[in-house]
Amino acid sequence: MQDIRLRTGSAALLSVVAFSSVPGAAAVFSWWLLFARPWALFSRIRSAYPVLILIGFLSAVLEITNSDGISYGFRMGVMVLIGIWLYSRFTPGEFIGLGTWLLGEKTGFELGMVAEMAIQALDLIISDFSRIRQAFDLKGCGWGTGSLVPAGSVLISGAISRAEETAELLAVKGYVLGGTYCPEFRTTRRDIIAGFTAVCIGIIAVLPASEFFIL
């Protein structure tokens, strides 16, 4: 989807539907297969393996404790796939445009800039994580649970250091609050079809089962 407004709105709606029920998650997964071009997301899905493994572990624990662990794992897994799709389609400047269009040049610009900085920070964290794993491989050290603590400390210290540098740069530039931005959105026919389908899934998800069968 080229239009950030439809993409973000569809992702938010589909995430709520996926979390609400297993049938809703199944419908959202079908939407993801149809419109998210999953073959192009393979590298992004691999980077989310730790999150998927954690969800699987929590699901197993819940299932063992006589809770609905399988349902939880499926619903959360579909939500992760939607998040990966949204993240993979990001283009710099989109969230500033979305925020300015939605909430104006003060609050909207601020929120959009925060979202842009968060996405950039996430990209850098993923790059740092890849380099840390390469460093472990070059040293001949195995990668396991014991490596998570030192790797996590490096990632956190790097993120804090970059945040301080960004804050100093904004202060030096004299940034105070808000800004002017003229967003341009490109809406394709595929965007409209995908967005309309997402809305239909959301409407069906909130209808009681009896009303759905009557329709």
Number of C-alpha atoms within 10 A of each C-alpha: 23 16 17 21 22 18 19 17 14 22 20 16 16 27 23 17 26 26 20 14 16 18 15 23 25 16 21 29 21 13 17 19 12 11 16 21 11 15 9 11 15 11 10 15 19 10 14 14 11 11 14 19 13 12 20 19 14 16 21 17 15 17 16 11 10 8 13 14 20 17 18 20 23 21 26 21 21 25 23 18 22 23 15 19 23 18 14 15 13 15 12 11 14 20 25 25 24 22 24 25 19 14 14 17 21 15 16 21 25 19 19 24 21 15 17 19 16 12 17 13 16 14 13 16 17 15 12 17 17 12 12 18 16 13 12 14 12 9 9 9 11 11 12 7 7 9 14 11 10 11 15 13 11 15 19 13 11 15 17 11 11 14 14 10 12 13 12 12 12 11 11 9 9 9 11 8 10 16 16 12 15 9 14 11 13 10 14 12 10 12 20 15 13 21 23 14 16 24 16 11 19 21 11 16 21 12 11 9 11 8 9 11 8 6 6
